[in-house]
Amino acid sequence: MAANQKAIKTQITALRDSVSGVSTDEELTKMMQFQYGWQASARMITVVDEMLDVIINRMGV
């Protein structure tokens, strides 16, 4: 009886941990999404910077 209860407790603990644990695949996917977002933002800022440079410095020539 005690061995059965111990086995059940171990199984329940493992099930709880599998549900509440952190998925490294999911975290990596989220990190990559944020990275691509930051890269897109940086490209946009670069484009705006180049456009303003052309408008301010090169249009008056």
Backbone as XML, in Angstrom:
<?xml version="1.0"?>
<chain id="A" units="angstrom">
  <residue number="1" name="MET">
    <atom name="N" x="0.824" y="-1.194" z="0.000"/>
    <atom name="CA" x="0.000" y="0.000" z="0.000"/>
    <atom name="C" x="0.869" y="1.259" z="0.000"/>
  </residue>
  <residue number="2" name="ALA">
    <atom name="N" x="1.894" y="1.284" z="0.842"/>
    <atom name="CA" x="2.782" y="2.450" z="0.918"/>
    <atom name="C" x="3.546" y="2.629" z="-0.391"/>
  </residue>
  <residue number="3" name="ALA">
    <atom name="N" x="3.950" y="1.536" z="-1.018"/>
    <atom name="CA" x="4.668" y="1.611" z="-2.294"/>
    <atom name="C" x="3.762" y="2.176" z="-3.378"/>
  </residue>
  <residue number="4" name="ASN">
    <atom name="N" x="2.478" y="1.785" z="-3.363"/>
    <atom name="CA" x="1.527" y="2.320" z="-4.332"/>
    <atom name="C" x="1.316" y="3.820" z="-4.138"/>
  </residue>
  <residue number="5" name="GLN">
    <atom name="N" x="1.199" y="4.246" z="-2.889"/>
    <atom name="CA" x="1.008" y="5.670" z="-2.608"/>
    <atom name="C" x="2.235" y="6.472" z="-3.031"/>
  </residue>
  <residue number="6" name="LYS">
    <atom name="N" x="3.410" y="5.918" z="-2.799"/>
    <atom name="CA" x="4.643" y="6.600" z="-3.200"/>
    <atom name="C" x="4.712" y="6.716" z="-4.725"/>
  </residue>
  <residue number="7" name="ALA">
    <atom name="N" x="4.328" y="5.663" z="-5.435"/>
    <atom name="CA" x="4.338" y="5.682" z="-6.899"/>
    <atom name="C" x="3.333" y="6.699" z="-7.429"/>
  </residue>
  <residue number="8" name="ILE">
    <atom name="N" x="2.166" y="6.750" z="-6.813"/>
    <atom name="CA" x="1.140" y="7.721" z="-7.225"/>
    <atom name="C" x="1.630" y="9.142" z="-6.979"/>
  </residue>
  <residue number="9" name="LYS">
    <atom name="N" x="2.243" y="9.363" z="-5.810"/>
    <atom name="CA" x="2.757" y="10.693" z="-5.490"/>
    <atom name="C" x="3.822" y="11.107" z="-6.504"/>
  </residue>
  <residue number="10" name="THR">
    <atom name="N" x="4.712" y="10.194" z="-6.853"/>
    <atom name="CA" x="5.765" y="10.487" z="-7.831"/>
    <atom name="C" x="5.156" y="10.826" z="-9.188"/>
  </residue>
  <residue number="11" name="GLN">
    <atom name="N" x="4.152" y="10.071" z="-9.602"/>
    <atom name="CA" x="3.510" y="10.310" z="-10.891"/>
    <atom name="C" x="2.793" y="11.657" z="-10.898"/>
  </residue>
  <residue number="12" name="ILE">
    <atom name="N" x="2.082" y="11.973" z="-9.828"/>
    <atom name="CA" x="1.364" y="13.247" z="-9.750"/>
    <atom name="C" x="2.351" y="14.418" z="-9.762"/>
  </residue>
  <residue number="13" name="THR">
    <atom name="N" x="3.440" y="14.275" z="-9.029"/>
    <atom name="CA" x="4.460" y="15.326" z="-9.015"/>
    <atom name="C" x="5.051" y="15.533" z="-10.408"/>
  </residue>
  <residue number="14" name="ALA">
    <atom name="N" x="5.322" y="14.445" z="-11.113"/>
    <atom name="CA" x="5.875" y="14.545" z="-12.466"/>
    <atom name="C" x="4.882" y="15.215" z="-13.413"/>
  </residue>
  <residue number="15" name="LEU">
    <atom name="N" x="3.603" y="14.873" z="-13.290"/>
    <atom name="CA" x="2.583" y="15.503" z="-14.127"/>
    <atom name="C" x="2.469" y="16.994" z="-13.844"/>
  </residue>
  <residue number="16" name="ARG">
    <atom name="N" x="2.496" y="17.368" z="-12.568"/>
    <atom name="CA" x="2.422" y="18.780" z="-12.192"/>
    <atom name="C" x="3.613" y="19.545" z="-12.741"/>
  </residue>
  <residue number="17" name="ASP">
    <atom name="N" x="4.794" y="18.978" z="-12.607"/>
    <atom name="CA" x="5.998" y="19.641" z="-13.105"/>
    <atom name="C" x="5.992" y="19.773" z="-14.622"/>
  </residue>
  <residue number="18" name="SER">
    <atom name="N" x="5.440" y="18.784" z="-15.314"/>
    <atom name="CA" x="5.409" y="18.865" z="-16.776"/>
    <atom name="C" x="4.471" y="19.964" z="-17.256"/>
  </residue>
  <residue number="19" name="VAL">
    <atom name="N" x="3.418" y="20.240" z="-16.483"/>
    <atom name="CA" x="2.474" y="21.292" z="-16.863"/>
    <atom name="C" x="3.016" y="22.663" z="-16.490"/>
  </residue>
  <residue number="20" name="SER">
    <atom name="N" x="3.612" y="22.788" z="-15.326"/>
    <atom name="CA" x="4.047" y="24.094" z="-14.842"/>
    <atom name="C" x="5.484" y="24.422" z="-15.218"/>
  </residue>
  <residue number="21" name="GLY">
    <atom name="N" x="6.201" y="23.502" z="-15.797"/>
    <atom name="CA" x="7.594" y="23.738" z="-16.161"/>
    <atom name="C" x="7.726" y="24.659" z="-17.360"/>
  </residue>
  <residue number="22" name="VAL">
    <atom name="N" x="8.925" y="25.172" z="-17.559"/>
    <atom name="CA" x="9.210" y="26.074" z="-18.664"/>
    <atom name="C" x="9.640" y="25.259" z="-19.874"/>
  </residue>
  <residue number="23" name="SER">
    <atom name="N" x="9.022" y="25.535" z="-21.002"/>
    <atom name="CA" x="9.389" y="24.863" z="-22.244"/>
    <atom name="C" x="10.500" y="25.667" z="-22.915"/>
  </residue>
  <residue number="24" name="THR">
    <atom name="N" x="11.659" y="25.059" z="-23.059"/>
    <atom name="CA" x="12.773" y="25.784" z="-23.671"/>
    <atom name="C" x="12.499" y="26.070" z="-25.143"/>
  </residue>
  <residue number="25" name="ASP">
    <atom name="N" x="11.782" y="25.184" z="-25.821"/>
    <atom name="CA" x="11.441" y="25.438" z="-27.226"/>
    <atom name="C" x="10.532" y="26.659" z="-27.355"/>
  </residue>
  <residue number="26" name="GLU">
    <atom name="N" x="9.567" y="26.757" z="-26.465"/>
    <atom name="CA" x="8.650" y="27.897" z="-26.500"/>
    <atom name="C" x="9.385" y="29.193" z="-26.179"/>
  </residue>
  <residue number="27" name="GLU">
    <atom name="N" x="10.258" y="29.147" z="-25.195"/>
    <atom name="CA" x="11.018" y="30.345" z="-24.835"/>
    <atom name="C" x="11.950" y="30.765" z="-25.967"/>
  </residue>
  <residue number="28" name="LEU">
    <atom name="N" x="12.581" y="29.805" z="-26.642"/>
    <atom name="CA" x="13.458" y="30.126" z="-27.766"/>
    <atom name="C" x="12.665" y="30.753" z="-28.899"/>
  </residue>
  <residue number="29" name="THR">
    <atom name="N" x="11.471" y="30.235" z="-29.161"/>
    <atom name="CA" x="10.624" y="30.797" z="-30.213"/>
    <atom name="C" x="10.254" y="32.240" z="-29.903"/>
  </residue>
  <residue number="30" name="LYS">
    <atom name="N" x="9.885" y="32.508" z="-28.660"/>
    <atom name="CA" x="9.539" y="33.881" z="-28.265"/>
    <atom name="C" x="10.747" y="34.804" z="-28.376"/>
  </residue>
  <residue number="31" name="MET">
    <atom name="N" x="11.907" y="34.318" z="-27.961"/>
    <atom name="CA" x="13.116" y="35.133" z="-28.032"/>
    <atom name="C" x="13.444" y="35.487" z="-29.483"/>
  </residue>
  <residue number="32" name="MET">
    <atom name="N" x="13.281" y="34.525" z="-30.389"/>
    <atom name="CA" x="13.555" y="34.788" z="-31.800"/>
    <atom name="C" x="12.557" y="35.794" z="-32.370"/>
  </residue>
  <residue number="33" name="GLN">
    <atom name="N" x="11.299" y="35.720" z="-31.947"/>
    <atom name="CA" x="10.308" y="36.687" z="-32.408"/>
    <atom name="C" x="10.684" y="38.096" z="-31.964"/>
  </residue>
  <residue number="34" name="PHE">
    <atom name="N" x="11.096" y="38.251" z="-30.718"/>
    <atom name="CA" x="11.506" y="39.561" z="-30.227"/>
    <atom name="C" x="12.745" y="40.054" z="-30.953"/>
  </residue>
  <residue number="35" name="GLN">
    <atom name="N" x="13.670" y="39.150" z="-31.243"/>
    <atom name="CA" x="14.886" y="39.527" z="-31.957"/>
    <atom name="C" x="14.541" y="40.061" z="-33.340"/>
  </residue>
  <residue number="36" name="TYR">
    <atom name="N" x="13.657" y="39.373" z="-34.059"/>
    <atom name="CA" x="13.259" y="39.846" z="-35.387"/>
    <atom name="C" x="12.535" y="41.183" z="-35.297"/>
  </residue>
  <residue number="37" name="GLY">
    <atom name="N" x="11.758" y="41.364" z="-34.259"/>
    <atom name="CA" x="11.084" y="42.650" z="-34.055"/>
    <atom name="C" x="12.074" y="43.777" z="-33.843"/>
  </residue>
  <residue number="38" name="TRP">
    <atom name="N" x="13.096" y="43.541" z="-33.027"/>
    <atom name="CA" x="14.119" y="44.553" z="-32.801"/>
    <atom name="C" x="14.893" y="44.852" z="-34.082"/>
  </residue>
  <residue number="39" name="GLN">
    <atom name="N" x="15.193" y="43.829" z="-34.870"/>
    <atom name="CA" x="15.904" y="44.047" z="-36.130"/>
    <atom name="C" x="15.068" y="44.886" z="-37.088"/>
  </residue>
  <residue number="40" name="ALA">
    <atom name="N" x="13.777" y="44.607" z="-37.154"/>
    <atom name="CA" x="12.899" y="45.389" z="-38.026"/>
    <atom name="C" x="12.829" y="46.838" z="-37.562"/>
  </residue>
  <residue number="41" name="SER">
    <atom name="N" x="12.767" y="47.049" z="-36.263"/>
    <atom name="CA" x="12.741" y="48.413" z="-35.726"/>
    <atom name="C" x="14.034" y="49.148" z="-36.044"/>
  </residue>
  <residue number="42" name="ALA">
    <atom name="N" x="15.152" y="48.474" z="-35.914"/>
    <atom name="CA" x="16.443" y="49.093" z="-36.206"/>
    <atom name="C" x="16.541" y="49.460" z="-37.686"/>
  </residue>
  <residue number="43" name="ARG">
    <atom name="N" x="16.045" y="48.600" z="-38.566"/>
    <atom name="CA" x="16.058" y="48.924" z="-40.003"/>
    <atom name="C" x="15.195" y="50.139" z="-40.288"/>
  </residue>
  <residue number="44" name="MET">
    <atom name="N" x="14.034" y="50.220" z="-39.641"/>
    <atom name="CA" x="13.136" y="51.351" z="-39.850"/>
    <atom name="C" x="13.794" y="52.647" z="-39.394"/>
  </residue>
  <residue number="45" name="ILE">
    <atom name="N" x="14.451" y="52.618" z="-38.251"/>
    <atom name="CA" x="15.136" y="53.818" z="-37.751"/>
    <atom name="C" x="16.253" y="54.218" z="-38.711"/>
  </residue>
  <residue number="46" name="THR">
    <atom name="N" x="16.971" y="53.265" z="-39.250"/>
    <atom name="CA" x="18.040" y="53.555" z="-40.213"/>
    <atom name="C" x="17.469" y="54.206" z="-41.473"/>
  </residue>
  <residue number="47" name="VAL">
    <atom name="N" x="16.354" y="53.701" z="-41.968"/>
    <atom name="CA" x="15.730" y="54.275" z="-43.162"/>
    <atom name="C" x="15.296" y="55.713" z="-42.903"/>
  </residue>
  <residue number="48" name="VAL">
    <atom name="N" x="14.649" y="55.960" z="-41.772"/>
    <atom name="CA" x="14.207" y="57.313" z="-41.439"/>
    <atom name="C" x="15.410" y="58.234" z="-41.296"/>
  </residue>
  <residue number="49" name="ASP">
    <atom name="N" x="16.477" y="57.764" z="-40.671"/>
    <atom name="CA" x="17.687" y="58.558" z="-40.508"/>
    <atom name="C" x="18.278" y="58.936" z="-41.865"/>
  </residue>
  <residue number="50" name="GLU">
    <atom name="N" x="18.332" y="57.979" z="-42.781"/>
    <atom name="CA" x="18.863" y="58.260" z="-44.118"/>
    <atom name="C" x="17.962" y="59.222" z="-44.886"/>
  </residue>
  <residue number="51" name="MET">
    <atom name="N" x="16.646" y="59.072" z="-44.742"/>
    <atom name="CA" x="15.724" y="59.990" z="-45.422"/>
    <atom name="C" x="15.890" y="61.412" z="-44.903"/>
  </residue>
  <residue number="52" name="LEU">
    <atom name="N" x="15.988" y="61.556" z="-43.587"/>
    <atom name="CA" x="16.178" y="62.892" z="-43.018"/>
    <atom name="C" x="17.517" y="63.492" z="-43.435"/>
  </residue>
  <residue number="53" name="ASP">
    <atom name="N" x="18.546" y="62.665" z="-43.534"/>
    <atom name="CA" x="19.856" y="63.139" z="-43.990"/>
    <atom name="C" x="19.752" y="63.691" z="-45.401"/>
  </residue>
  <residue number="54" name="VAL">
    <atom name="N" x="19.049" y="62.973" z="-46.259"/>
    <atom name="CA" x="18.890" y="63.431" z="-47.648"/>
    <atom name="C" x="18.086" y="64.720" z="-47.682"/>
  </residue>
  <residue number="55" name="ILE">
    <atom name="N" x="16.999" y="64.776" z="-46.938"/>
    <atom name="CA" x="16.142" y="65.958" z="-46.958"/>
    <atom name="C" x="16.863" y="67.178" z="-46.405"/>
  </residue>
  <residue number="56" name="ILE">
    <atom name="N" x="17.555" y="67.009" z="-45.295"/>
    <atom name="CA" x="18.178" y="68.159" z="-44.629"/>
    <atom name="C" x="19.479" y="68.582" z="-45.306"/>
  </residue>
  <residue number="57" name="ASN">
    <atom name="N" x="20.328" y="67.637" z="-45.624"/>
    <atom name="CA" x="21.673" y="67.982" z="-46.081"/>
    <atom name="C" x="21.848" y="68.023" z="-47.595"/>
  </residue>
  <residue number="58" name="ARG">
    <atom name="N" x="21.049" y="67.325" z="-48.338"/>
    <atom name="CA" x="21.312" y="67.211" z="-49.764"/>
    <atom name="C" x="20.275" y="67.895" z="-50.650"/>
  </residue>
  <residue number="59" name="MET">
    <atom name="N" x="19.158" y="68.276" z="-50.098"/>
    <atom name="CA" x="18.126" y="68.916" z="-50.919"/>
    <atom name="C" x="18.444" y="70.388" z="-51.168"/>
  </residue>
  <residue number="60" name="GLY">
    <atom name="N" x="19.191" y="70.988" z="-50.295"/>
    <atom name="CA" x="19.486" y="72.407" z="-50.429"/>
    <atom name="C" x="20.612" y="72.713" z="-51.387"/>
  </residue>
  <residue number="61" name="VAL">
    <atom name="N" x="21.268" y="71.669" z="-51.885"/>
    <atom name="CA" x="22.433" y="71.898" z="-52.756"/>
    <atom name="C" x="22.020" y="72.271" z="-54.130"/>
  </residue>
</chain>
